[in-house]
Amino acid sequence: MKIQYQIQFHDFWHTGSGLSGGVLVDSEVIKTDNGLPYIPGKTLKGLIRDAAKILSSTDTGLLSNQFIEGVLGSKTNTSSCHFSNAYLSAKLQQYLGEDKQIKDLLYQSISSTAIDQNGQAIDNSLRAIEVTVPIVLYAEIHGFPDDQALQDSLNYCFQYIKRMGHKRHRGLGRCDWSILNKEEI
């Protein structure tokens, strides 16, 4: 079974590529070969795993070990699920095409600096990162078990994830994850 879902960002977000933008930014957003933002499936699976671990540690009974073992896998059990990368919709990708000027509108640079106890900027502490504007990305989970209880568990994990990416604890990356209904696809 295939689960299709979306990630709706409500403000700027940054999933780093590990690359510097030279003199303009200290950290660039990860992009496709065509210059469009995306989130690797491994990152998405890791966020779901973190949410599942936290939810399963509570006594709510929302998640079972069957979900963690069967959908996400463990050290002793590999999962049959494959988590795709999250991309812009095919329609938006087609619209953006090869026009670099339009694609550049997807990104902005934000800067921050460290402040000392006197309210003064600390020397050499200015940092700039590239961020992506609020957008919607789409991803899929292939090989998901055809089990409503496991789908409900996935939905609980989706509801738990409220921020993602770099500086999410500093106000970036506010998002909502949701499973798409067949009529939304």
C-alpha positions in Angstrom: 0.0 0.0 0.0 1.2 3.6 -0.7 0.6 6.4 1.7 0.8 9.9 0.2 1.1 12.9 2.5 1.9 16.6 2.5 4.0 18.9 4.6 2.6 22.4 4.8 5.2 25.0 6.0 3.8 28.1 7.6 6.9 30.1 7.8 10.6 30.0 6.6 12.4 26.7 7.0 15.9 25.4 6.4 17.0 21.8 5.8 20.7 22.1 5.2 22.8 20.8 2.4 26.0 21.0 4.4 27.3 23.5 1.8 28.3 27.1 2.3 26.9 29.8 0.0 30.3 31.6 -0.1 30.2 35.2 1.1 26.4 35.4 1.0 25.3 32.6 3.4 27.0 30.2 5.8 24.5 27.4 5.1 22.5 26.7 1.9 19.2 24.8 1.7 19.4 21.3 0.1 18.2 21.5 -3.5 17.5 19.2 -6.4 19.7 19.3 -9.4 17.1 21.6 -10.9 17.5 24.1 -8.0 14.3 23.3 -6.1 14.0 22.6 -2.4 13.3 19.1 -1.1 13.6 17.0 2.1 15.4 13.6 2.0 13.2 10.6 2.8 15.8 9.6 5.5 15.2 12.9 7.3 11.4 12.4 7.1 11.6 8.8 8.4 13.9 10.0 11.3 11.3 12.7 12.3 8.5 10.1 12.3 10.7 7.7 14.3 11.4 10.5 16.9 7.7 11.3 17.2 6.9 7.6 17.5 9.4 7.0 20.3 8.1 9.9 22.3 4.5 8.9 21.8 5.1 5.3 22.6 6.9 6.3 25.8 3.6 7.7 27.1 0.9 5.6 28.6 -1.7 6.8 26.1 -1.6 3.6 24.0 -1.6 5.6 20.8 1.4 3.7 19.4 2.4 0.2 19.5 5.7 -1.5 19.1 4.2 -3.1 16.0 4.1 0.4 14.4 7.7 1.1 15.3 9.0 -2.3 14.3 6.8 -2.9 11.2 6.8 0.6 9.7 10.0 2.2 10.9 12.1 -0.9 11.5 14.7 -1.5 14.3 18.2 -2.9 14.8 16.9 -6.4 14.6 14.0 -5.9 12.1 14.1 -4.1 8.8 11.0 -2.3 7.6 9.4 -3.1 4.3 8.4 0.6 4.0 10.3 3.0 1.8 10.1 6.7 2.5 10.4 8.9 -0.5 11.9 12.4 -0.6 9.5 15.3 -0.2 9.2 17.5 -3.3 7.1 20.4 -4.7 4.1 19.3 -6.6 4.8 18.1 -10.2 2.6 21.0 -11.5 4.6 23.6 -9.6 7.9 22.1 -10.6 6.8 22.2 -14.2 5.7 25.9 -13.8 9.0 26.9 -12.3 10.8 25.0 -15.1 14.3 26.4 -15.8 13.6 30.0 -14.9 16.3 30.8 -12.3 14.8 34.2 -11.5 11.5 32.6 -10.4 13.2 29.8 -8.5 15.3 32.4 -6.6 12.0 33.8 -5.2 11.7 30.5 -3.2 14.7 31.5 -1.1 15.7 34.3 1.3 18.7 34.9 3.5 18.3 35.6 7.2 21.1 36.7 9.6 21.7 36.4 13.3 24.5 37.3 15.7 25.4 36.5 19.2 24.8 39.2 21.8 26.9 39.5 24.9 25.6 40.3 28.4 25.9 44.1 27.7 23.7 43.8 24.6 26.6 44.2 22.2 27.2 42.0 19.2 30.1 39.6 19.7 32.8 40.0 17.2 32.8 37.5 14.3 29.5 36.0 15.3 27.3 37.2 12.4 25.8 34.2 10.6 23.5 34.0 7.6 21.5 31.0 6.4 19.5 30.5 3.3 15.8 29.7 4.1 12.9 28.5 1.9 9.6 30.5 1.9 6.5 28.7 3.2 5.4 26.1 0.6 3.9 22.6 0.5 5.9 19.5 -0.2 4.6 16.0 -1.0 6.0 12.6 -0.2 5.1 9.0 -0.2 5.6 5.9 1.9 5.7 2.7 -0.2 5.0 -0.7 1.2 3.0 0.6 4.1 0.9 -2.3 5.7 -2.8 -2.2 4.9 -3.8 -1.9 8.5 -6.0 1.0 9.8 -4.5 0.9 13.3 -1.0 1.4 11.8 -2.3 4.3 9.6 -3.8 5.8 12.7 -0.5 5.5 14.5 1.2 7.3 11.5 -1.3 10.0 11.7 -0.6 10.5 15.5 3.1 10.9 14.6 2.2 13.4 11.9 0.1 15.4 14.4 3.0 15.4 16.8 5.6 16.9 14.4 5.1 20.7 14.5 8.5 22.0 13.5 11.3 20.7 11.4 14.7 21.7 10.1 17.6 23.8 11.3 16.7 26.4 14.0 13.3 24.9 14.6 13.7 25.7 18.2 14.4 29.4 17.2 11.1 29.8 15.3 11.8 28.4 11.9 10.1 25.4 10.3 6.6 25.5 11.7 4.6 22.9 9.7 1.7 20.5 9.6 1.9 17.0 8.2 -1.2 15.3 6.8 -2.2 12.1 4.9 -3.8 12.9 1.6 -7.2 11.4 0.7 -7.5 9.9 -2.7 -9.6 12.8 -3.9 -6.8 15.3 -2.9 -4.1 13.5 -5.0 
